[in-house]
Amino acid sequence: MKNVRKTKLLKGIVGIEAAIVLIAFVVVAAALAFVVLNMGFYTTQRSKEVMSQGLAQASSALEIDGTVLAKVDNETQELTCAVIPIRLSAGQKDVDLTPGKADIAIWVIDKGGLTATYNETQQAITNLTGYTIDNLCQAGGKTWSGVAVVWRQPNNGDTVLQAGEKVLVVINFTKLGNILTNVGKGLKPYDVFKVEIKPPIGSALTVERQVPASLTYSYIDLG
């Protein structure tokens, strides 16, 4: 009888020990599962962030807002200035167009170019009164490179392009020609120029136009 009781007692102890071991395994497995899930969530979040950053870098936050206009010197038959209207692309966040943070590169095919033309504070203009081509080109001509970014009214006075705001990128080729001697005082018929507007984040907006064969009008539409 005593042997039977001892056997039952031993079985009970073994059962308790087995239960404790099993509980320990379950706790360890749960902890490992928690760690694995956390790592999975972290990896998923990082993947989303990387994809979002990649999309932001691949897409341009800027787009052309209408027609590129130009001014012509009728006496010399040269294109002396171009005005490019710019706005935010649909769904894009604000873009910092502060000189030195954003930049503008200009090439005149087969005549030369500058990779950094927008790096001085006075090249960002938020208080111009009058947006005629003459006024805009004159504003561009006051900068060292002939390049200016002019905010249209209304604007909040800063140099960040926000939803609803529009800017005009002005290239005064007469002033630019003081640096690029092959350009001279203006562009000739059939000359091709490229303007690359590079925001701090996202791909650049490139605008390419060819000077028409006939420059008989003082102001022309480059499309």
N, C-alpha and C positions, 0 to 999 in steps of 0.2 A: 504493500500500500504506500509505504514511504517512497519507494522507487518510482512509483507512478506519479506521485506529487512532485518529486524532483524533476522528472522528465517534463511534466507540464510546465514547471517553473522555468526550466531551461529553454523550452520552446517559446514561452512568453517573453523571456529576455532577448532571445534571438530575434523574435518578431519586432520588438521595440527597437533593437539596434538596426535592423533592416529598414524600419520605417524612418529612423533618424538619418541613415545614409541616403535613403531615397529622397527625403526632404532636402537634404544638403545638395544632392544632385539637381533637384528641381530649382532651388534657389540660385545655384551657380549657373544653370542653363538660362534662367530668367535674366540674370545679370548680363550674361553674354549676349542674349537676344536683345536686351536694351541697348547695349553698346553697339551691336551691329545695326540696329534700327537707327540709332543716332547718327552713326557714320553714314548710313544710307541717306538720311534726310539732309545731312550736311553736304554730301556729295551732290545731291540733287539741287540744293540751293546754289551751290557754287557753279554748277553747270548752267543753271538759269542765268546767274550773274554774268558768266563768261559769254553766253549766247547773247545776252542783252548788250554787253559791251561790244561784242563783235558786230552786231547789227548797227549799233550807233556809229561805229567807226566806218562801216561799209556804206552807209547811206548819207547823203548830203542833207544837212539841215537847212540849206538855202536853195532858192530857186529864182529864176528870172521872173519878174512881175511886169510883163508887157514888152514893149519894143525898145531896142537899143537905138538911140538917136545920136546924131553926130553933127558937128559943125565943120564948115568948109571955108577955106580962104579962097574966094573966087579969083583973086589976082594970081596966086601961085598955083591954083588948081590942086590944092593939097587938103587932106582931111586933118584938121588940127586938134580935134577934141571928140571924145565919145562919152556918152552917159548911159550907164547900165542900171535899170531899176531892179531892186532885189527885195525879197521878202522871205519869211520863214516858210519852209515846206509844211504841208498839212500834217498836223499831229506832232510836230517837233517842239522841243523845249527851247527856251531862250538861248540866244547865241551871243557870246561876248565878242564884240567887234572893236574892243579897245586896241589902239595901235600898239604893236609889240606882242600882243596876245594872239590876235588874228593877224594875217599878213596877206599881201597881194603881190603876185608875180605877173610880169608882163613880158611877152615875146612879140617881136615883129619878125616874121619868118624871113630868114636869110639876111637880116639886118642887125640882129642882136636882141638882148633882153636883160631884165633885172629880176632876180629871184626874191628880193626883199625891198619893197617900195613903200611900205606902210608901217612906220615905226616911230613917228613923232606925234605928240599929243594934239597939235593943231591940225592934224590931218583928219580928225574926227570932228565934224561940224554939226552941232545940234541947234544952232540959233540963226540959221540963214533966213533972211526975209526976201522972198522972191525966188522962184524956181525956174526962171527962164534958162535956156541953154547958155546964153551969154553969162548970166550970173554964176551958174554952176561951173562953167569952164574957167571963169575968172577966179573962183574960189580954189579950184584945182591948181591953177597957175601960181598961187601964192605959196604952195608947198614945195619942198626941196625936190621932189620927184615928179611933180605934176599930178599926183594921185591924192584924192580925197574921198571920204565917205560922208555923205550929207544925209542927215535924218530929216525926213519930211515932217511937217506939223500935222497933227499934234504928236508930241513925244514928251517923255518925262525928264528929258535933260541929261540922261546918262548915256553911256555908249554900249549898252546891251540892247540888241534887237529882240523885241518881244512881240507876241501875237498882236496883230492889228497895226504894228508899226511898219514903215517902209523906208528903205534907204536908197540913195542914188550913188553908185560908184562912178566917180568922175576920173577920166584919164585925159590930161592935157598933154598931147603929144608934142606941142611946141616946147613946153618946159622939159619934157622927157628927152627931147632931142638934144638938150644941152649936155646930157649924160651919155646918151647913145648917139654918137656922131653920125652913124650911118642912117639914122632916122631923119636927121635934119630938123626942119621946122614943121614937118607934117608927113603924113603918109600919102604915097602916090597911088594912082589907080592900079588895081589888082594886088596891092599889098595885102597880106594876111596878118592879122594880129590876134593874139590869144591873151586873155586875162584869166588868171587863176586866183580865186578868192578862197583863202584857207582859214577856216574857223579853228579854234583851239581843239574842238572835238568833232569828229565826223570827217567825211571825205570832202575834198575841195569841190567848189563849183567852177567849172571851166566854161568860159564864153569865147567862142571863136567867130570872127567875122572877116569878110573880105571887102576891101574898098571897091566900090563899083567903078566901072569903066568911065562913066561920065560924072564929073563933079561941077556941074553948072549951077546947082542950087546952093544957097547958103546953109541950109539945114536939110539933112537927109535921114531917111529911115533905113537902118541896116538890118531890120527884121528881128 
